[in-house]
Amino acid sequence: MLAKKTSKNQLTLPKEVAEKFPGTDYFDVRVEGRVIELRPVRIEPEEGGVDLARIREKIKKLGVTGDDVANAVRWARRRR
């Protein structure tokens, strides 16, 4: 099978290869001499996962308010 590198240094896996890894979005990439090796990776949350309650707890601990979020969004969207 042949894959072409794009101008943005991206490769698309051939359909026949991608179908062998259903649900896999990430691959570990290694280079051994002139060989590129891809290994499927499953990303899992840290111990116990990150749920909404833990996120809210962290935001409260940091003192982030709704106004802080609104200001950050306005800052990120401003035109330069």
Beta strands, then each sheet from edge to edge (+ up, - down):
strand 1: 26-32
strand 2: 35-41
sheet 1: 1+ 2-
end
